[in-house]
Amino acid sequence: MKNGGSIDVYLEFYEPTETADSFGQIRKTFEKVFEDWGERTDLLTIKDSERVMNSSHRVSYGVTQFRVRYRTDVNSKMRIKDGDTWFEIVGQPLQEGRNHWILINCEQRDDI
């Protein structure tokens, strides 16, 4: 059983939407679809720090895991916002327990 007091972070979930500007160019933006309470755990791994993206510049990032109440509408295309910080979901959410919780692994990068 999870301690209810650890679910103390208010999260906003966004999914991608594509819109066309006045010139017909497609823009990818993110639209808020729901809000929920969750638990945030910053994972300390050897990969936390920097990596090269597209062989042109370094991007710093961290790995974070969120635990939220079970729901079926969270997917890997979404982003999560915690305060002013954006997170990109990596992989599909993992079910924990018997439909009680889902674990969502995310990356926090400085180029999002």
Secondary structure, DSSP 8 states (H G I E B T S, - for coil): ---GGG--EEEEEEEEEEEE-TTS-EEEEEEEEEEEEEEEEEE--TT-EEEEETTTEEEEEEEEEEEEE--S---TT-EEEETTEEEEE-S--EEETTTTEEEEEEEEETT-
